[in-house]
Amino acid sequence: MGHELTNRYTHVEGGLVENAVIRRTTDTNAYPSGWKYTLHLGTLQDLTLIRYDNAHEDTKGHELHTAAGDTGLDFPGMEELLVEFWANADEYWDTAGGNPP
């Protein structure tokens, strides 16, 4: 099944790294939402601060990973999830004194 790259970026600054990979997919067995994505903000020391992904959507659904642990989440749509990720990431960028992408 095909995966079409829709958006990809990496931004490193102030000790943080923000990385997003978003793909449209026709593999609806593995990705019923029609999307395969990872939205990640972490430190240069490899600590995940926040990560939204659906790496195992067919079995575990959509997930939010934080330094405190992992939780499942309802998928509101790709655009809405990206806005939520950016809003949460901005709080870390403000604290680190960096400029979000």
C-alpha positions as CSV (number, residue, x, y, z in Angstrom):
1,M,0.0,0.0,0.0
2,G,1.2,3.5,-0.7
3,H,2.2,6.4,1.6
4,E,2.3,9.9,0.1
5,L,4.6,12.3,2.0
6,T,2.4,15.3,2.8
7,N,4.7,17.3,5.2
8,R,8.1,16.8,6.8
9,Y,10.3,19.2,8.8
10,T,12.9,19.2,11.6
11,H,13.8,22.2,13.7
12,V,16.6,22.3,16.2
13,E,17.2,25.2,18.6
14,G,17.6,25.9,22.3
15,G,18.4,22.3,23.2
16,L,15.1,21.1,21.6
17,V,14.3,19.2,18.4
18,E,10.9,19.3,16.8
19,N,10.3,16.8,14.0
20,A,7.1,16.1,12.1
21,V,6.4,13.5,9.4
22,I,2.9,13.3,8.0
23,R,1.9,11.0,5.2
24,R,-1.4,10.3,3.5
25,T,-1.8,6.5,3.1
26,T,-4.0,4.1,1.2
27,D,-3.2,1.3,3.7
28,T,-6.5,1.6,5.6
29,N,-6.0,-1.8,7.3
30,A,-3.0,-0.6,9.2
31,Y,-4.0,3.1,9.3
32,P,-7.8,3.4,9.3
33,S,-7.6,7.2,9.6
34,G,-5.9,7.4,6.2
35,W,-2.9,9.1,7.8
36,K,0.5,7.9,9.1
37,Y,2.2,10.5,11.3
38,T,4.7,11.3,14.0
39,L,4.7,14.7,15.6
40,H,7.6,14.9,18.1
41,L,9.2,17.4,20.4
42,G,12.2,16.3,22.5
43,T,15.5,17.3,23.9
44,L,18.9,16.8,22.3
45,Q,19.6,14.3,25.1
46,D,16.9,12.0,23.5
47,L,14.1,12.7,26.0
48,T,10.6,12.8,24.5
49,L,8.7,15.8,25.8
50,I,5.6,15.2,23.6
51,R,5.0,12.9,20.7
52,Y,1.7,12.2,18.9
53,D,1.8,9.2,16.6
54,N,-0.2,6.3,15.2
55,A,2.6,3.8,14.7
56,H,0.3,1.0,15.7
57,E,-3.1,2.5,14.8
58,D,-4.6,-0.8,13.8
59,T,-4.0,-2.3,17.3
60,K,-3.3,0.6,19.7
61,G,-5.0,3.6,18.0
62,H,-3.6,7.1,18.2
63,E,-1.3,7.9,21.1
64,L,0.2,10.8,23.0
65,H,3.6,10.0,24.5
66,T,5.1,12.3,27.2
67,A,7.9,12.2,29.7
68,A,5.2,11.2,32.2
69,G,3.9,8.3,30.2
70,D,1.7,7.3,27.3
71,T,-2.1,7.8,26.7
72,G,-4.5,7.0,23.9
73,L,-6.3,9.8,22.3
74,D,-9.2,10.4,20.0
75,F,-8.2,11.5,16.5
76,P,-9.8,14.8,15.7
77,G,-8.4,15.0,12.1
78,M,-4.9,15.7,10.9
79,E,-5.2,19.5,10.8
80,E,-6.7,19.7,14.3
81,L,-4.1,17.3,15.7
82,L,-1.3,19.4,14.2
83,V,-2.7,22.6,15.7
84,E,-2.9,20.8,19.1
85,F,0.7,19.6,18.8
86,W,1.9,23.1,17.9
87,A,0.0,24.6,20.8
88,N,1.6,22.1,23.3
89,A,5.0,22.4,21.7
90,D,4.9,26.2,22.0
91,E,4.8,26.0,25.8
92,Y,8.1,24.1,25.7
93,W,9.6,26.5,23.2
94,D,8.6,29.5,25.3
95,T,10.3,27.9,28.4
96,A,13.5,27.0,26.4
97,G,13.6,30.5,24.9
98,G,13.6,29.2,21.4
99,N,11.6,30.0,18.4
100,P,9.2,27.3,17.1
101,P,9.4,26.5,13.4
